[in-house]
Amino acid sequence: MFRVVLPACEEPAYVLDPETSLPAFDPSYGTSGRYTFGRIPARGADWRINNAGWISAFDYDPRAEGDSTLRVAVLGDSFVENFYTDLDHHVDALLDGMLGPGSDAWGFGRSGAYLYQYVIMAREIDSLYDPDVFVIFLNNNDVRSSLADFGTPTRYYFQIASSDTGYVEIPPAPFSRSGFRKLLRRSALLRYLTINTKLGWFAEVQLERGTDGLAGTLAEARADTATVRILRDAADWMLGRLREEHPGKSFVFVGDVLRPPLYAGETGSLEYVDCGLVRVLCDSLPGMRYLDLEPVYREAWARDGLLFEYGNNWHWNAYGNRIICEALAGFLEDEGLLGRRETARVPGPGNRREPGL
C-alpha cells in the first residue's frame, strides 16, 4: 500500500561530520530516492546526493589548474535543498542554464540553515571549490535563529552568543543515531505516518499561512527597537566575517518576503525584519549586494497570476524557482558579476557539466 498505491516519502538522513561539525548525509540511508508529500502523495520529486554530499543534479569537483570558469555558489535552506521539485528545476540547475557556457551555478542547501550557518558553510565551500560569487538566500528569522539568545537550539548548526568582546561561536553537540532508528525508517508505513501525514503542518507554514494578522505582527517587530538593534549588530558582525574571510569575493543576498498578503492585493511592505536588516547593511558594505524578491513577485503575480509555492507547503514550486532565477541571473549581469577569470580555461573536472541523475 505505502510503497506503490500511496508511496511513502523517501528521504536521506543527516549526520555531523566529525572533522568539520557540518551536517552531511549518511549514505547508509540511501543516496537517491523519491520524496513524496501530502496525505495523498500523487506526485513527488526524485532526489540524488552528488559526489560531494549535496542534493544536486551536478557533481562538484575542485577547480582545475587554469580553469577560468565563473563559479556561483548558491547557499540556502530547504528552499535550495528542495526535495519537493525535480532536480532539473532546482535553483542551481535553472540558474546554471541561464548563465550559460563558461559558468557554473552549484547549490549548497541545508534544511533549516540560517545566516551564521552560511558563514560556516562558506568557509568550507570556498576552500574546496573557490567560487567567485556567493548567493545567499534569506527568509524570516535568519538573523534571529543565528543567535543562541533568540534562536531555537539545533542539533545540526552553529550559533553565536554575545560576549564582552563581541560574539563567540557555539558549535553543535555531537550526536549519533541508533541502529534501531535506522531499521524503523525501512518501514514504508511508518514513513507515511510520520512524514506524509504531517507535511504542511510545520510551524513556519502555520505561522505564514494560517495567521491572518502576520503582516501586523511584522510591523510590531519592526517597532521593537531594542530587539532590532540587537539583530542589526549581529547581522553586521556576521556580514563582516564573510567579508574578512573571503577577500575579493562577491556576495549577493536574496531576500524573500511574506507572500499571502501579496496574493490578497495588499500594497504595504511585506519584507521580513531580518531580511530588511541585511538589505540596509548591504547598502554600505563593499562587495555586498541585495536582491529584494518583493518587486519580482509583484510583477510576476500581476502578469501570470500563479502561486510561487505548493498548495500544501511554503516551498517554491518549479514556476517559483524559474521566476526567481530569471531575476537573479539578470541581477548578476546588471551588477557586473558575470565577468570571467583572467586565467585560461582548460578542460577538466572543474568545468560545467550537464545535469543528470
N, C-alpha and C positions, 0 to 999 in steps of 0.2 A: 504493500500500500504506500509506504513512505519512501520507497526508492523509485517507483515507477508512476503510480497514479497521482500522488501528491508528493513529489520528490522533496525530501528534506534538504535543508541547506547544508552544503559542504563548505567549511572554512578552515584556513590554517590556524595555527596557534603560535603565540609569541613565547620566546624565552629571552633572557638577558644575556648578551654576550659577556663572558667573564672578563675579557680584556678591556672593553670599551664602556661597559654598563649601558650599552644601547640595545633596544629591543630588536630582535631578529626572529625570523620564522624558524620553527622547529621542523626540519624536513621529515621527521618521522611521522608527522601528522598528514603528510602529503604535500606535493609540490604543484598540484593542479587540481581543479575541481569545478563544480558549478554551484554558484551562490544563488539560491532561490530566496524569495522574500514574500511575505504575506501568508495569511492563513490558507489561501488557495493559491499555491505557488504555480501559476500557469506559465510564468516565464522566469528567466533568471539570466545570469551572465557567467561566462566561463572566466576563471582566473588562472593565473600562472605565475609562479615565483621564478624570477630570472636567475641568471648565474651569479648575481651579486646579492640576492636575497630580497629583492623588491618586487612588488606587483607591477609588471610591465610587459608589453609585447616585445620590448627590446632587451638585448643583453648589454651589460655595461663593462667596459674594459678601460684600464689606464690609458692615458694619452700616449700614443706612439711618438717617438722622437721625430721632430719636424712636422708633426700634424698641426695644421693651422685651422682645423675645423672649429667653428664657433660653437661653444657648448653652453647650453642654457639648462641650469639645474632648477627643477620645479619642486619646491617643498610645500607640504601641506598636510592636513589631517585626513580624515576618511573621505573628504571630497576629492582628494588627489589619489589616494589609495584606491578608492572607488570599486567596491565589489559589486555594485549594482548595475554597472554598464559594461558592455563588451569592451575588450581591450583596445580595439581599434577606434573606439570612441572616447577613450580616456583623454584627459587634458594633455598629457605628454605626447600621445600619438597624434592627436589633431594638430597641436602646435608644431610638432616636428614636420608634418606635411606642409603646413602653411609657411614655415620658414624656408623650406626648400633645400636644394643641394648645398653642401658646404656648411650645414648647421645640424646640430643635434639638440633635441629637447628631451631630457630624461626626467622621469618622475620619481620623486622620493617622498611617498606618502606614508604616514603612520597614523592610524586611527586614534583620535583623542589627543594628538600632539598640540602644542601651543608655542608661543613665541620663544620662550627660553629653550625649549627642546630644539627648536630650529637653530638656535645659536650653537648648541652642541652638535646637531647633525651637520651643520655647515662645516665645522672643523674636519669631520671625517670625510665628507664628500669632497672638500677642497683638496685634502691630502691624497685622496685616491684618484680623482678624476679631473682636477684642475679646471673647473668651469669658468667661463668668462663672466656670466651673468647668473645671479641667484634671483629667482622669482619665488616670493613667499606669500602664500595665500593666508589671509586673516579673516576671522569672523568674530562672533561675540566671545568675550572673556579670554582672549588670547593673552592679554597682559595680566589680568586678574589671576588666571589659572597658573601663571608662572610664579606667582608669589606664594610662598608657603603660608603666610599670614592670612591670605584671602582664598587661595585656591584649594580644591579638594586634594588631599594626598593621593598619589597614584603609585601603583606598583611598578610602572614602567619608565617614568620620565623624571628628569632633573627638575628641580625648582630652585628658587633663590629666596633668601631671607635677609632682611635689613640688618646691618650691624653698625658699630661705631665708625668703621672705615668705609662704609658703602654697602656692599652686598656680599654674601657668602653663598657658595654653591652647595646644594643638598642633593646628593646622588640618590637614585632609587635603591631600596634594600634588595639584596639578592633573594630569589625565591626559586622554587622548583615545583614541578607537577608530579603527582603520584602516578604510578602505572595504572592504578585502578581508574583514575580520571580519564586517562587516555583510552582505556578499554570502554568506558561509558560512551565516549564520542563515536565509537563504531556503531552504536545503535541509531538507526535512522529514526525510530520512534522518539527517542529522547531528544535528538537534534531538532526534530519538528516541533516538539512541545516547548523546548527551551529557547529556540531561535525564531522559527517561523511564526509561532502564535504570539510572540511578544514584539516582533519587529514593528516599528512605527509607534511604539509607546515609550521611546527614550525620553528622558527628562527634557532634553533640548527641544524635541519636536512638540512635546506638550506645552512647553513654555512659549514657543514661537507660533504655534498654530492653534492652540486651544485657549489662549489668554487674550480676551478682547481688548484689554487696556494696556497691552505691552508697549505701544507707542508712547503712552503716557508715562509708563514706568521708565522708559529710556530717557524721557525728558526730566524725570525726577533724578535719575542717576547723573545726568549732566549737571544738575543743580547742586549735587553733593560735592561741594568744592574741596572739602578735606580729603575725601577718597580720590577724587580726580587728581589732586595734587600728588598723592602717593603713587597712583598709577602712572602719571606722567613722568615722574622722576625715575621710576623703574623702567619704563619704556625707553627713556633717554639713555639710561645705563646699558640696556640690552642692545640698542642700536649702536651705541658707542663700542661695545665689544665686537660687533660684527665688522665695523669699520677698521678697528685696530688689528683684528686678527686676519683680515683679508684685504690688505692694501692693494689698490689698483683694480679691485673687483667692483662690479656694479650690482646694486640691489634694487629690485622692483617689488614693492609690496602691493598686493591686490586685495582691496578691502570689500568684503561682502556687506550687504545691508538687509534689513528686515523686508521680506517680500510680500506677505499677505496684505498690508496696507496699500502697497503699490497696486496690487490687483484690484483693490477696492476703490482706487482712484484718489487716494489721499495724496496731497501735494507737499506736505511738510517733510523735513529731513527724516530719513529712515536709517541714518548712519548709526552703527554700534559705537558705544562710547570708546571702547578700546581701539577700534579702527580709527576713529577721529583723532585720538591722541597720536597715533603713529603718523597719520597724514600730516598733521601740523609739524611734527618733528622733521619729516622728510623735506619740508619746505626750506629748512635751514641747515640741513646736513649734506655736504657734497657727496656725490655717489649714491644717494638715497632718493628713490622716486616712488610715487604712489599713484596707482590706478584705482579710481573710485568706480565701483560697478553700478552705482545708482543710476547715472545717466545712461549707461549701457543697457540696463534692464528696462528703463522707461522707454527708450527708443524702440527696442525690440518688442516690448509688450504692445506699444501703440501700433506697430507695423503688423505683427503676426498674431497677437492675442493668444500666445501659447505659454503654458506654465514652464518654468525652468527646472522644476523638480518633479519627483514621482508623486503619485496621488497618496501613498501611504507612508512616505518618509521625506525628509527635507533635503536629501542629496540631489545634486544636479543630475538630470537625465541627459541623454545624448544631445538633445537640442540645446540645453543649457550649457553644456560643455563647449559646443561649437560657437555659440554666441560669445562666450567669454574668451575663447581662444582667438576669435577674429578680432576682438577688441584688443587683446594682449599683443597679438602679432603687429597690429597697426601701431600700438603704443611703443613697442620696442623699436620699430622703424622710425617713427616720428622723433624719438629721443636719441637717435643715432647710436643705438646699441647693437646693431647688426653688422658692424664692421668686422673684417677678418683679421686674424693674426698675421704678423709680418713674415713669420717662418713659413717655408714651403710645405704644402700639404703632400703627404706621401700615403700610398695605400697601406693600411694597417688596421689593427683591431680597434683603434680609436675613431675610425671613420663611421659615417652614418650607415645604418643598416635598415632594411625594410622590416616592418612589424610582422610578426607571425608566431603562431604557437609552436 
